[in-house]
Amino acid sequence: MADAQRQPGWREVILVAAAIVLVVLGAAAATSLLPTELQQAIFHGPVLIAFLILGTGWLLWRISRGRPSA
């Protein structure tokens, strides 16, 4: 049953989900403080697309590497 100990429980899943929601809300709040021109550049320009592509690539790279053996 060593595999059962490595699986995250509901508490961990909810904590990670709450952290992600807080980060997104923080980013939205920080973006709302920017001048209108910068907001339009972020939302309608290549900045958001590049961020999403780089973030997805980084996440897939981390997943493909697997966990380090202890």
Summary of the structure (lengths in Angstrom):
residues: 70
radius of gyration: 17.4
end to end distance: 17.1
largest distance: 55.8
contacts: 116
relative contact order: 0.05
helix: 81%
strand: 0%
